[in-house]
Amino acid sequence: MALRDQLRVLVVDDMSTSRGLITNALDSFGIRNVASASDGPTALQKISAAPVHLVISDYNMPGMDGLQLLHSLRSNGPTRGVGFLLITGRADREIIDLGKKLGMNNFLKKPFDAPRLRASIEAIVGKL
């Protein structure tokens, strides 16, 4: 069974359009086991109910930003090893450095296309 058939992904973004674009791209790669959440607290609830291999999260979200979500994941034993891809329009050095300190696996700057998304995911989980 191919990795893409086993991979469980959670897409976290407060913008439904962005969640849809990412989900459609994942589908085009053959990744079908995809859930989504519109904010960090909902993402944490979903992950505790149904563990995932990879979280693809927007940085800029109200209430809990992507790095706060990452920190919550890394602070919790069962989610400590979950892959984390941060997507941001603000790829400031300070955001990227903090993300790396917190255990971010990779980041992708907006706007992006499907091949760059795929390459960013493969850098974390391996060839799809």
Secondary structure per residue as TSV (DSSP state, phi and psi in degrees):
chain	resnum	aa	ss	phi	psi
A	1	M	-	360.0	131.8
A	2	A	-	-69.3	152.1
A	3	L	H	-54.6	-41.4
A	4	R	H	-63.9	-23.1
A	5	D	H	-79.7	-22.9
A	6	Q	H	-98.5	-24.2
A	7	L	-	-64.8	128.3
A	8	R	-	-108.6	124.0
A	9	V	E	-123.5	143.1
A	10	L	E	-120.2	123.2
A	11	V	E	-100.5	124.3
A	12	V	E	-120.9	115.3
A	13	D	-	-160.1	137.7
A	14	D	S	-76.6	-12.2
A	15	M	-	-99.4	118.6
A	16	S	H	-62.2	-33.1
A	17	T	H	-62.2	-44.9
A	18	S	H	-64.1	-44.0
A	19	R	H	-57.9	-42.5
A	20	G	H	-64.3	-43.0
A	21	L	H	-62.4	-44.3
A	22	I	H	-66.8	-44.9
A	23	T	H	-61.6	-42.1
A	24	N	H	-63.9	-40.4
A	25	A	H	-63.5	-44.6
A	26	L	H	-59.2	-42.3
A	27	D	H	-60.6	-39.3
A	28	S	H	-67.3	-22.3
A	29	F	T	-86.8	-5.3
A	30	G	T	91.8	8.9
A	31	I	-	-88.6	110.9
A	32	R	-	-106.6	-20.0
A	33	N	-	-90.6	77.9
A	34	V	E	-125.2	129.1
A	35	A	E	-113.9	166.1
A	36	S	E	-141.0	158.0
A	37	A	E	-143.5	149.2
A	38	S	S	-94.7	-4.4
A	39	D	S	-159.5	168.0
A	40	G	H	-61.5	-49.3
A	41	P	H	-59.2	-39.9
A	42	T	H	-65.5	-39.5
A	43	A	H	-59.5	-45.3
A	44	L	H	-62.3	-40.7
A	45	Q	H	-62.4	-45.6
A	46	K	H	-63.2	-40.8
A	47	I	H	-67.4	-36.4
A	48	S	H	-70.0	-29.7
A	49	A	H	-81.4	-34.9
A	50	A	S	-144.7	95.2
A	51	P	-	-56.0	149.7
A	52	V	-	-126.2	164.3
A	53	H	S	-90.8	-30.9
A	54	L	E	-142.2	134.5
A	55	V	E	-111.4	127.4
A	56	I	E	-110.6	111.0
A	57	S	E	-125.3	140.0
A	58	D	E	-68.8	153.3
A	59	Y	S	-82.4	-51.2
A	60	N	-	-89.2	96.0
A	61	M	-	-134.8	147.8
A	62	P	S	-70.0	149.3
A	63	G	S	83.7	-63.5
A	64	M	S	-136.1	113.2
A	65	D	-	-78.9	175.5
A	66	G	H	-60.3	-35.5
A	67	L	H	-74.2	-31.8
A	68	Q	H	-67.5	-37.6
A	69	L	H	-62.8	-46.0
A	70	L	H	-57.3	-46.9
A	71	H	H	-58.4	-43.4
A	72	S	H	-62.0	-41.6
A	73	L	H	-64.6	-45.5
A	74	R	H	-71.6	-19.1
A	75	S	T	-88.1	-4.5
A	76	N	S	-115.9	121.3
A	77	G	G	-43.9	-54.8
A	78	P	G	-65.7	-22.8
A	79	T	G	-108.3	2.5
A	80	R	T	-55.7	-36.4
A	81	G	T	-95.8	6.6
A	82	V	-	-65.2	134.0
A	83	G	E	-64.5	144.8
A	84	F	E	-137.9	119.8
A	85	L	E	-113.3	118.0
A	86	L	E	-94.3	130.4
A	87	I	E	-111.8	127.7
A	88	T	E	-147.6	145.6
A	89	G	S	-85.1	-15.6
A	90	R	-	-113.0	79.7
A	91	A	-	-83.5	51.5
A	92	D	-	-65.1	146.9
A	93	R	H	-54.7	-40.6
A	94	E	H	-65.8	-38.2
A	95	I	H	-66.3	-46.2
A	96	I	H	-65.5	-44.0
A	97	D	H	-61.9	-44.3
A	98	L	H	-64.1	-41.9
A	99	G	H	-58.6	-43.2
A	100	K	H	-64.5	-41.0
A	101	K	H	-61.4	-36.9
A	102	L	H	-79.7	-11.0
A	103	G	T	104.9	20.4
A	104	M	-	-62.1	136.3
A	105	N	-	-84.1	-33.2
A	106	N	E	-165.7	165.5
A	107	F	E	-140.3	158.9
A	108	L	E	-138.5	129.1
A	109	K	E	-87.9	136.3
A	110	K	S	-79.7	149.9
A	111	P	S	-74.6	154.7
A	112	F	-	-136.7	164.9
A	113	D	-	-116.1	171.4
A	114	A	H	-58.7	-43.8
A	115	P	H	-60.7	-37.7
A	116	R	H	-69.8	-36.9
A	117	L	H	-62.8	-46.6
A	118	R	H	-60.3	-45.2
A	119	A	H	-62.3	-39.1
A	120	S	H	-65.7	-39.2
A	121	I	H	-69.7	-45.1
A	122	E	H	-63.4	-29.6
A	123	A	H	-64.9	-22.1
A	124	I	H	-94.7	-50.4
A	125	V	H	-103.4	-14.8
A	126	G	-	104.3	178.3
A	127	K	-	-62.4	129.7
A	128	L	-	-82.7	360.0
